[in-house]
Amino acid sequence: MTLDEILRDIHALEEYLLNYERKYGVLTETFYESFERGEEPPEESWVLDWNGWAATYEIWLQRKKQYEEVIRILQASTPLITVIQKAARRESLSISG
């Protein structure tokens, strides 16, 4: 997966999270803490949304971790400015693994 693909995923997931935050009036981190404690939605019609919100957040966390790992690996052998230049030019920055 390339750095660009990871970033596109992160941005798309953030849009979904923003939609949930706007709908329910709390930040995702606040919601997720409640969800993890097993709190259930007060309305049956919210169940699918809450499960989707939690799943989206978990994927977002995974992609953020991937991003951090890729950046760490790239920076170990390349100055950050070079990474930025390549990314801006849409040059390949793929990492195996």
C-alpha positions as CSV (number, residue, x, y, z in Angstrom):
1,M,0.0,0.0,0.0
2,T,1.4,3.4,-0.9
3,L,1.5,6.5,1.4
4,D,-1.0,8.2,-0.9
5,E,-3.4,5.3,-0.6
6,I,-3.2,5.3,3.1
7,L,-3.8,9.1,3.2
8,R,-6.8,8.8,0.9
9,D,-8.2,6.1,3.2
10,I,-7.6,8.3,6.3
11,H,-9.3,11.3,4.7
12,A,-12.3,9.3,3.5
13,L,-12.8,7.7,6.9
14,E,-12.5,11.1,8.6
15,E,-15.4,12.3,6.4
16,Y,-17.6,9.4,7.6
17,L,-16.5,10.1,11.2
18,L,-17.4,13.8,10.8
19,N,-20.9,12.8,9.6
20,Y,-21.5,10.7,12.7
21,E,-20.1,13.4,14.9
22,R,-22.5,16.0,13.4
23,K,-25.4,13.6,13.6
24,Y,-24.9,12.6,17.3
25,G,-23.2,15.7,18.6
26,V,-20.0,14.2,20.2
27,L,-16.5,13.6,19.0
28,T,-15.7,10.1,17.9
29,E,-13.2,9.5,20.7
30,T,-16.0,10.4,23.2
31,F,-18.4,8.1,21.5
32,Y,-15.9,5.2,21.2
33,E,-15.0,5.3,24.9
34,S,-18.7,4.8,25.7
35,F,-19.1,2.1,23.1
36,E,-16.1,0.2,24.4
37,R,-17.7,0.3,27.9
38,G,-20.7,-1.5,26.4
39,E,-23.1,1.4,26.6
40,E,-25.9,0.8,24.1
41,P,-27.8,3.4,22.0
42,P,-31.0,4.7,23.6
43,E,-32.9,4.1,20.3
44,E,-33.0,0.9,18.3
45,S,-32.7,2.8,15.1
46,W,-29.2,4.0,16.2
47,V,-27.7,0.5,16.5
48,L,-26.5,0.2,12.9
49,D,-25.0,3.7,13.0
50,W,-23.2,3.0,16.3
51,N,-21.8,-0.2,15.0
52,G,-20.7,1.4,11.7
53,W,-19.3,4.4,13.6
54,A,-17.2,2.1,15.9
55,A,-16.0,0.0,12.9
56,T,-15.1,3.1,10.9
57,Y,-13.1,4.5,13.9
58,E,-11.2,1.2,14.3
59,I,-10.3,1.1,10.6
60,W,-9.2,4.8,10.9
61,L,-7.0,3.8,13.9
62,Q,-5.4,1.0,11.8
63,R,-4.7,3.4,8.9
64,K,-3.2,6.0,11.2
65,K,-0.9,3.3,12.6
66,Q,0.0,2.2,9.1
67,Y,0.7,5.9,8.2
68,E,3.0,6.3,11.2
69,E,4.9,3.1,10.4
70,V,5.4,4.0,6.8
71,I,6.6,7.5,7.7
72,R,9.0,6.1,10.2
73,I,10.4,3.7,7.7
74,L,10.7,6.3,5.0
75,Q,12.3,8.8,7.3
76,A,14.9,6.2,8.4
77,S,16.4,6.3,4.9
78,T,15.1,9.6,3.4
79,P,14.8,13.2,4.6
80,L,11.2,14.2,5.2
81,I,11.5,17.0,2.6
82,T,12.2,14.3,0.0
83,V,9.2,12.3,1.1
84,I,7.0,15.4,0.8
85,Q,8.4,16.2,-2.6
86,K,7.8,12.7,-3.9
87,A,4.3,12.6,-2.4
88,A,3.4,16.0,-3.9
89,R,4.5,14.8,-7.3
90,R,2.6,11.6,-6.8
91,E,5.8,9.5,-7.1
92,S,5.8,6.0,-5.7
93,L,6.4,5.7,-2.0
94,S,5.2,2.2,-1.5
95,I,6.3,0.1,1.4
96,S,6.2,-3.7,1.4
97,G,4.7,-5.5,4.3
